[in-house]
Every structure is written in C-alpha cells, then in structure tokens.
Amino acid sequence: MTLTRRRFLAGAAALGATALGTTACTSPTTANPGKITLWYSTNGVSEKVLGQAVQRFPAQHLTPSKVSGELNRRLLAALSGEAYLPDITMLGDGISTYFSATDRFADLNALGAKQDEPNYLPWKWQAGRSPDGFQLGFPIDTGPAALYYRHDLFGEAGLPTEPAAVAAALSTWDDYFEFALRVKDKLPGRYLITDTKMVFTYSLAQEKQKYLDRQNRYLEDQSQVRRAWDRAVKAFRMGLTAGYAGSATGEGVDRRAAWTNGKEVAFVNASWITGNLKQSAPSTSGQWHVCQAPGGPGNQGGSFLAITRYCPDPQGAYEIVKWLMSPENQAAAYLELGLFPSSPAVYSDPSVLAPEEFFGGQSSIQVFGEIAEKVEPVYFSPWDITISDTYTDELTNVESAGKDPEQAWQDARTAVDRLLRRQGVLA
C-alpha cells in the first residue's frame, strides 16, 4: 500500500500548531504577492550565495528564511493547514514523504527541469522524482561515502599508506576487518570501526535496494538488510568496534578525542563529516587521507529544493532555484559549507581542486566525485529513517548491553513489521 494523501495530511496534522512559527513567509492561505520566500536549514544552503541571489533577482523579491528547529516538521504542519507556507523550500533525503502530496507542489518538469537534468547526477535527480514522474525536488548536495584514515598511523603499523594502495587492499568489508585486526595487533588500543551502526549503515548504503520499492511496497526479500546486519555483528564479535557515543554525527565527546589522539585510526562516513573532522581535530591536519570505502560506492544523505503550488511566480522561483544550484554556486557552497555537489561539472572545477592541507595535499573532491558518479540509484522511502533507527538501536543493544544478536534481529523485524502495519503498508 502506498502512502496516501489522506494519511500524509493526517500525519502532518498530528504535529500540531506548535510547529508553526513567525517567519518571513506567506499569508495564511496564499503566497505573499510580489515576494518569493525560501525556507532552508542551518548549513543547508550557502548564505553567501543566497545573498547574491537576493541582489540578482530583484523582481522576485527573494526572501530567504532560516528555519530554526526541524524544518520538516514545520513544513508538514504548514502544508496540513495550508498556512504560513514558503514558496521555495528545502527538503531532506526523506523527500519521498511528500510524493503522496504532489498536489501541494509545482512539477519542476513543467518549468524547464528536463533540459537541466543532464547537468546533475542521474541517481540524485531520480531521487527527487515521484514514481509517476512528478519532479518534486531539484538536487542540492549528496553524501558519497569514503574511508577516512590516518596515513601516518597506517605507516607506523607498517601498512599501505597511499590512497590507491589502501583502496586496493581494502576492497571488501572482510578485507577491512582483517586489516583492522592487523592495526589492532600493531597499535594496541586503536580502532578502524566506530561501532556496529557504522558498518550497518554504510553496508546498506552500498546495496541496490533498502526496505521498500518505489511503490512503497515492502520487499519480501530483505537479504540485503540481513547482509548488513550480519556484517555489523561480525565486526563486533571480532572485537573491532569502538562503540563511541555520537558516532553518527561526530558530535560525541569521546569520538572527538579519539580523532585527536589517534585512537580512531580510520572510519567510513559520508563526505559531510569532513567539516566535523576538521573542526574537532584541527591538530591532526595533514595526517588524514581519503579513498574508496570497503565494499564499493554508496551514498548517505543529501537535500533538495522544491517549489510549492502556492508560489505566485513558479517560473521565477525555478530560475532562482536553478541559479542557486548551478555548478558555479555548488562549487562555492562546497568551499563554504562542504556541501558535496550534485553536479559532476564541479568535480573538475579548478576552484575546488586545490590540494588540501588537512588531507596531506590530497584533493578530496576528486575521491568523492569518483564515488558519487558510481553510486547506483536506490529508493529511500518515507519510513527508511525510522526503520534504520530500529535496526541500529538493536545493534546498540548487542554492542553495549550484551543482547543476543539473533534475538535483537528478531525484535527489530517485529518492530518494523508493527510500524508498517500501523502505517498501512502491510495488511
């Protein structure tokens, strides 16, 4: 069963009026005449580029508004009540949540998107398109995943240090586990695997399917999920995981210390973790390299811009969106915020190819760009985040509370089944 418009609106209404706030946005039922408002989250869009857009499009009176708190929650509430709506809005990688309510948005294909599509990664563009062909989202950024590693410590352990050699030696997750054992033997107390969540998340990101198909039908064969689960459990049983707090975002105090003191020798994560790494461990500048992750290319995260149907000038709004996400401006956003470009043209832009001191003179965008261009299309359903959290919560129970892995798997499957039945996906 698909996520129906009725179910979408009911869920949005359940958020309540507290999700609404005072922002520079539209009137209660219609767009603010003569103005185009844009909602975005912190570090979601380059504010420098937004400022240039305000000057570039004076006729549209572009009014950017940084949304405090959770943008998705506020947007769902606004759509439900048809009140205080933006004209342009940022949407996260859970964009499929809105595929059942495309009547609330403009189809970008009708505004000229088809001719712009070839300028962006095919899999990323497709992720913003509903199963019936409605182009809801214009790509902002992506999250290609790579292996970050301390090349100085690899050298200390007598192991390969150059990116090409490391990538060749660690082409599979089993290779990575064996390599981690060697590092642990040579450098006691050091780790290459943050926690079971890291292994599960990035293993699944390399698969061609996740939990549901593009019609929001639950896949009977969940072998790809079991594969990622078993791999995570294997890493734990081999004693390879560190289990740091805050491992998903790099915000845990323990992990920041581990980056600085060299306890965490390597980890797999998306491109957007680069900013956290640089800010958390500035003293390690020059000691890191990046290369392809074990298991192959994968993506985790990335956002879009969408235009609501309440916009008084959808064509003008589209021109703004197109300009904001042009290769030149994506290059600027990458340099300013680390938003990894969805336009491959940026990967060869001289402005972003300069050697990076933090990565020992390596140009990281070349590595991430090669990975991004090899990512396979995969559908991200409205329930994927909750489902993934269910599995990783149970893996944490295994890792930190000693729960039996098979019981944890069965409990996760039961919880997912209950969730999808409650949502009407399963009968």
Secondary structure as GFF3:
##gff-version 3
##sequence-region A 1 427
A	DSSP	alpha_helix	5	13	.	.	.	ID=ss1
A	DSSP	three_ten_helix	17	19	.	.	.	ID=ss2
A	DSSP	beta_strand	36	40	.	.	.	ID=ss3
A	DSSP	alpha_helix	47	56	.	.	.	ID=ss4
A	DSSP	three_ten_helix	58	60	.	.	.	ID=ss5
A	DSSP	beta_strand	62	66	.	.	.	ID=ss6
A	DSSP	alpha_helix	71	81	.	.	.	ID=ss7
A	DSSP	beta_strand	88	91	.	.	.	ID=ss8
A	DSSP	three_ten_helix	95	104	.	.	.	ID=ss9
A	DSSP	three_ten_helix	108	111	.	.	.	ID=ss10
A	DSSP	alpha_helix	113	116	.	.	.	ID=ss11
A	DSSP	three_ten_helix	117	119	.	.	.	ID=ss12
A	DSSP	alpha_helix	122	127	.	.	.	ID=ss13
A	DSSP	beta_strand	138	139	.	.	.	ID=ss14
A	DSSP	beta_strand	141	142	.	.	.	ID=ss15
A	DSSP	beta_strand	145	150	.	.	.	ID=ss16
A	DSSP	alpha_helix	151	156	.	.	.	ID=ss17
A	DSSP	alpha_helix	163	169	.	.	.	ID=ss18
A	DSSP	alpha_helix	173	186	.	.	.	ID=ss19
A	DSSP	alpha_helix	196	204	.	.	.	ID=ss20
A	DSSP	alpha_helix	223	237	.	.	.	ID=ss21
A	DSSP	alpha_helix	253	261	.	.	.	ID=ss22
A	DSSP	beta_strand	266	270	.	.	.	ID=ss23
A	DSSP	alpha_helix	273	280	.	.	.	ID=ss24
A	DSSP	three_ten_helix	282	284	.	.	.	ID=ss25
A	DSSP	beta_strand	288	292	.	.	.	ID=ss26
A	DSSP	beta_strand	304	307	.	.	.	ID=ss27
A	DSSP	alpha_helix	314	324	.	.	.	ID=ss28
A	DSSP	alpha_helix	327	337	.	.	.	ID=ss29
A	DSSP	beta_strand	340	341	.	.	.	ID=ss30
A	DSSP	three_ten_helix	344	348	.	.	.	ID=ss31
A	DSSP	three_ten_helix	350	352	.	.	.	ID=ss32
A	DSSP	alpha_helix	364	372	.	.	.	ID=ss33
A	DSSP	alpha_helix	384	401	.	.	.	ID=ss34
A	DSSP	alpha_helix	405	422	.	.	.	ID=ss35
###
